[in-house]
Amino acid sequence: MKRKSKRDYESILDFIKWAALWYSTIVIVAGFILVAIKILTMFVLWLNIIPTY
């Protein structure tokens, strides 16, 4: 009984670790995407400001 409860607790900890890992990865990817969009919009605006010959 004790061993089973300990095993469940360990599996819960492993799940929390994986969830935290996935969450951090998603947050980092989302941040990179937002930064890329910002850079692209700034670049497009910069191109629009400069007259093309």
C-alpha positions in Angstrom: 0.0 0.0 0.0 2.7 2.4 1.0 4.9 1.5 -2.1 1.9 2.0 -4.4 1.2 5.5 -2.9 4.9 6.4 -3.3 4.8 5.2 -6.9 1.8 7.3 -7.6 3.5 10.3 -6.0 6.6 9.8 -8.1 4.5 9.5 -11.3 2.7 12.7 -10.4 6.1 14.4 -9.9 7.3 13.1 -13.3 4.0 14.5 -14.9 4.6 17.9 -13.2 8.2 17.9 -14.6 7.0 17.1 -18.1 4.2 19.6 -17.9 6.7 22.3 -16.8 9.1 21.4 -19.6 6.4 21.6 -22.2 5.0 24.8 -20.8 8.4 26.5 -20.8 9.1 25.2 -24.4 5.7 26.6 -25.6 6.4 29.9 -23.8 9.9 30.2 -25.4 8.5 29.3 -28.9 5.6 31.8 -28.5 8.1 34.5 -27.5 10.3 33.8 -30.5 7.3 34.0 -32.8 6.2 37.3 -31.3 9.7 38.7 -31.6 9.9 37.5 -35.2 6.6 39.1 -36.1 7.7 42.4 -34.5 11.0 42.4 -36.4 9.1 41.6 -39.7 6.6 44.4 -39.1 9.4 46.9 -38.3 11.4 45.8 -41.4 8.2 46.2 -43.6 7.5 49.6 -42.1 11.2 50.6 -42.6 11.0 49.4 -46.3 7.8 51.4 -46.8 9.4 54.6 -45.3 12.5 54.4 -47.6 11.6 55.3 -51.2 12.4 52.6 -53.7 14.3 53.6 -56.8 
